[in-house]
Amino acid sequence: MEVLTAAGSIVSAASEGGFHAPTIEEFFPKAFLLEGTPFEFNRIMMLRVISTIVICAIFWIAASRLKLVPSRGQSLAEMAMDFVRVSIAEETMGKEKAAKFLPLITTIFFMVVAMNITGVIPFLNIAGTSVVGVPLLLALIVYVTYHAAGIKSQGLGGYLKTALILPGAPPAMHVLLIPIEFLTKFVIQPFTLTIRLLANMLVGHLLLVLAFGATWFFFFDASLGFKAFGFITFLGGFFVTLLEILIAVLQAYIFALLASVYINQATEAEH
């Protein structure tokens, strides 16, 4: 349970005698390996490695124990895979195209879920996607994929034509629309993918820190008349924790869905 185990990073009230609101410095922990080098390793990087190992281990175990009559764990794994395949990839791109890009979409979805969910796990308490590196890397992978797929499908000239020129628009409007479409598809889309995921996980962590930090302060440091407020902030923190679990999955869904939409748009002759 998230409860007050987030103390260390959430509040320094116990040691300094007062409530201290969370700051952006929490997302830049001190390196404990290779400090001062381009390969320095800190707590958030460690969480990313743990998330990757855990999600790979879960699916490796599920795949190695497949049965004709599935166990409960196998059923859950198959349901999760079918959700990505049917509800995200096939509904967006159709079965034939979805089969080609399904490994990428599936990897994105489960990678984001695994790294998001560490934000509500006791003693971890921060999402691996709450620092820009992973969201930006995934956005760039999607960016390169849908442009490469579009060029491969239509050729460079055909892709640029369908990407930048809106069918049915008056010719005079192209002077305005082509720069807008260029900025949208070649500049803005990777940043919106990055910022949407990053901002949600960053804000979620700050809210949890604030709620449970205030709980610690009211219970252990505030005067007697204010201790009752600790129950309010604790309930608020518990609600935010449940909300963060939902957001962790929802943001993975949105990221994978937008990746599918962008790839589908890039490979269609007209859209």
Legacy VTK file of the C-alpha trace (Angstrom):
# vtk DataFile Version 3.0
C-alpha trace
ASCII
DATASET POLYDATA
POINTS 271 float
0.000 0.000 0.000
1.246 3.427 -0.941
0.500 4.734 2.575
3.367 6.597 4.159
6.176 4.583 2.576
6.601 7.424 0.137
8.108 9.379 3.072
11.844 9.676 2.209
11.020 11.428 -1.040
7.630 12.784 -0.163
8.332 14.762 2.899
11.204 15.969 5.007
8.892 17.197 7.739
9.960 14.601 10.256
13.613 15.555 10.043
13.279 19.308 9.543
10.157 20.085 11.541
7.775 21.287 8.884
5.894 20.415 5.726
7.815 20.667 2.475
5.922 20.551 -0.811
7.277 18.256 -3.562
9.651 19.784 -6.092
10.855 18.922 -9.567
14.182 17.839 -8.052
12.586 14.495 -7.135
12.708 13.545 -10.812
16.480 13.968 -10.915
17.811 11.680 -8.168
21.518 11.413 -7.513
23.334 8.731 -9.498
24.675 5.767 -7.535
26.650 4.204 -10.394
29.022 5.828 -12.905
28.236 9.304 -11.580
29.552 12.116 -13.744
29.674 9.995 -16.896
27.199 9.821 -19.817
26.193 6.377 -18.483
25.375 7.358 -14.895
22.730 5.172 -13.305
20.142 6.552 -10.880
16.991 5.350 -9.143
14.626 6.080 -12.042
16.856 4.206 -14.483
16.894 1.295 -12.061
13.068 1.298 -12.027
13.031 1.197 -15.813
15.310 -1.835 -15.818
13.187 -3.560 -13.161
9.984 -2.839 -15.123
11.482 -4.247 -18.306
12.729 -7.409 -16.604
9.415 -7.999 -14.819
7.177 -7.552 -17.872
9.478 -9.752 -20.008
9.539 -12.405 -17.282
5.744 -12.395 -16.971
5.215 -13.022 -20.683
8.086 -15.503 -20.902
6.552 -17.556 -18.082
3.091 -17.282 -19.646
4.421 -18.349 -23.075
6.428 -21.266 -21.675
3.410 -22.729 -19.868
0.785 -22.583 -22.594
-1.958 -25.184 -22.272
-4.943 -26.164 -24.382
-7.137 -25.443 -21.370
-5.632 -22.154 -20.182
-4.830 -21.484 -16.556
-5.996 -18.298 -14.870
-2.662 -16.600 -15.547
-2.614 -17.711 -19.175
-6.166 -16.450 -19.634
-5.227 -13.026 -18.265
-2.191 -12.826 -20.533
-4.246 -13.839 -23.570
-6.952 -11.312 -22.711
-4.351 -8.555 -22.453
-2.781 -9.524 -25.782
-6.180 -9.774 -27.476
-7.095 -6.331 -26.142
-4.054 -4.802 -27.832
-4.502 -6.812 -31.032
-8.248 -6.332 -31.483
-9.212 -3.147 -29.628
-6.168 -1.102 -30.615
-4.375 -2.441 -33.700
-7.091 -4.177 -35.743
-9.829 -1.632 -35.068
-7.491 1.149 -36.168
-5.565 -0.407 -39.060
-7.500 -3.488 -40.107
-6.329 -7.088 -39.691
-3.758 -7.229 -42.493
-1.918 -4.045 -41.576
-2.282 -4.694 -37.841
-0.483 -8.034 -38.143
2.563 -6.257 -39.576
2.826 -3.639 -36.842
1.424 -5.627 -33.914
4.830 -6.405 -32.321
5.596 -2.675 -32.094
2.148 -1.693 -30.778
2.155 -4.519 -28.233
5.639 -3.631 -27.004
4.692 0.033 -26.621
1.516 -0.761 -24.691
3.024 -3.154 -22.163
6.236 -1.179 -21.787
4.297 1.974 -20.926
1.992 0.098 -18.528
4.951 -1.491 -16.725
6.849 1.773 -16.352
3.761 3.784 -15.408
2.648 1.388 -12.687
5.867 1.741 -10.669
4.513 5.108 -9.562
2.041 3.419 -7.208
4.162 0.478 -6.019
5.439 0.844 -2.429
9.156 1.667 -2.084
9.359 2.469 -5.822
6.908 5.377 -5.787
7.826 7.015 -9.094
6.969 6.139 -12.682
9.740 5.272 -15.108
7.948 7.480 -17.645
7.907 10.564 -15.396
11.255 11.702 -16.835
11.402 12.628 -20.497
13.826 9.940 -21.752
11.437 7.009 -22.220
8.425 9.004 -23.518
10.655 10.802 -26.020
12.345 7.577 -27.157
8.996 5.857 -27.750
7.644 8.927 -29.575
10.699 8.996 -31.856
10.329 5.265 -32.591
6.695 5.841 -33.579
7.696 8.940 -35.581
10.319 7.090 -37.614
8.029 4.075 -38.061
5.040 5.889 -39.515
7.126 8.060 -41.847
9.134 5.039 -43.035
5.940 3.017 -43.502
4.334 5.849 -45.448
7.338 6.273 -47.753
7.607 2.509 -48.292
3.890 2.252 -49.066
3.541 5.252 -51.395
7.033 6.384 -52.325
8.516 9.648 -51.094
6.594 11.884 -53.496
3.277 10.130 -52.988
3.699 10.165 -49.217
4.503 13.870 -49.083
1.521 14.579 -51.325
-0.972 12.684 -49.158
0.622 13.941 -45.926
0.657 17.623 -46.828
-2.165 18.195 -49.318
-5.710 17.842 -48.055
-8.013 16.420 -50.768
-10.956 18.626 -51.644
-9.434 21.821 -50.243
-9.506 24.869 -52.544
-6.115 25.364 -54.283
-5.676 28.824 -52.767
-5.965 27.339 -49.270
-2.953 25.086 -49.797
-0.668 28.060 -49.187
-1.958 28.060 -45.596
-2.737 24.358 -45.134
0.542 22.826 -46.355
2.698 24.558 -43.682
0.137 23.616 -41.015
0.095 19.971 -42.112
3.902 19.923 -42.263
4.220 21.275 -38.722
1.556 18.855 -37.465
2.928 15.663 -38.989
6.661 16.352 -39.009
7.199 18.501 -35.917
4.289 18.593 -33.464
3.134 14.953 -33.323
6.248 13.493 -31.627
6.187 16.277 -29.034
2.490 15.796 -28.250
3.061 12.055 -27.809
5.963 12.765 -25.465
4.388 15.537 -23.412
1.015 13.807 -22.977
2.587 10.765 -21.313
5.275 12.678 -19.434
2.951 15.323 -17.986
0.358 12.829 -16.761
2.884 10.696 -14.902
4.809 13.692 -13.542
1.686 15.366 -12.181
0.392 12.091 -10.748
3.581 11.591 -8.767
3.500 15.160 -7.444
-0.110 14.726 -6.291
0.745 11.499 -4.460
3.752 13.105 -2.826
1.687 16.108 -1.789
-1.158 14.036 -0.349
0.952 11.555 1.620
3.505 14.187 2.575
0.699 16.253 4.077
-0.617 13.122 5.814
2.773 12.540 7.430
2.947 16.161 8.519
-0.564 16.260 10.029
-0.167 12.959 11.885
3.351 13.377 13.231
4.333 17.036 13.160
1.215 19.224 13.305
-0.383 20.444 16.502
-3.207 18.396 18.026
-5.975 20.520 16.529
-4.811 19.814 12.985
-4.160 16.056 13.220
-7.681 15.233 11.994
-6.780 16.735 8.621
-4.403 13.808 8.201
-7.360 11.492 7.610
-8.609 13.786 4.825
-5.234 13.932 3.076
-4.802 10.171 3.511
-8.151 9.508 1.816
-7.186 11.988 -0.888
-3.913 10.126 -1.423
-5.729 6.781 -1.557
-8.117 8.162 -4.192
-5.222 9.572 -6.235
-3.493 6.168 -6.023
-6.541 4.448 -7.541
-6.747 7.186 -10.149
-3.069 6.744 -10.985
-3.575 3.014 -11.600
-6.326 3.876 -14.079
-4.201 6.594 -15.702
-1.222 4.223 -15.974
-3.256 1.878 -18.179
-5.157 4.663 -19.957
-1.975 6.468 -21.012
-0.542 3.225 -22.380
-3.765 2.704 -24.334
-3.708 6.268 -25.715
-0.039 6.059 -26.711
-0.494 2.720 -28.488
-3.750 3.899 -30.105
-2.192 7.109 -31.444
0.774 5.122 -32.752
-1.673 2.902 -34.650
-3.608 5.913 -35.972
-0.449 7.661 -37.202
0.842 4.520 -38.923
-2.533 3.920 -40.555
-2.770 7.515 -41.772
0.745 7.389 -43.190
0.108 4.203 -45.193
-3.267 5.197 -46.632
-3.272 6.689 -50.112
-6.008 9.168 -49.184
-7.186 10.329 -45.768
LINES 1 272
271 0 1 2 3 4 5 6 7 8 9 10 11 12 13 14 15 16 17 18 19 20 21 22 23 24 25 26 27 28 29 30 31 32 33 34 35 36 37 38 39 40 41 42 43 44 45 46 47 48 49 50 51 52 53 54 55 56 57 58 59 60 61 62 63 64 65 66 67 68 69 70 71 72 73 74 75 76 77 78 79 80 81 82 83 84 85 86 87 88 89 90 91 92 93 94 95 96 97 98 99 100 101 102 103 104 105 106 107 108 109 110 111 112 113 114 115 116 117 118 119 120 121 122 123 124 125 126 127 128 129 130 131 132 133 134 135 136 137 138 139 140 141 142 143 144 145 146 147 148 149 150 151 152 153 154 155 156 157 158 159 160 161 162 163 164 165 166 167 168 169 170 171 172 173 174 175 176 177 178 179 180 181 182 183 184 185 186 187 188 189 190 191 192 193 194 195 196 197 198 199 200 201 202 203 204 205 206 207 208 209 210 211 212 213 214 215 216 217 218 219 220 221 222 223 224 225 226 227 228 229 230 231 232 233 234 235 236 237 238 239 240 241 242 243 244 245 246 247 248 249 250 251 252 253 254 255 256 257 258 259 260 261 262 263 264 265 266 267 268 269 270
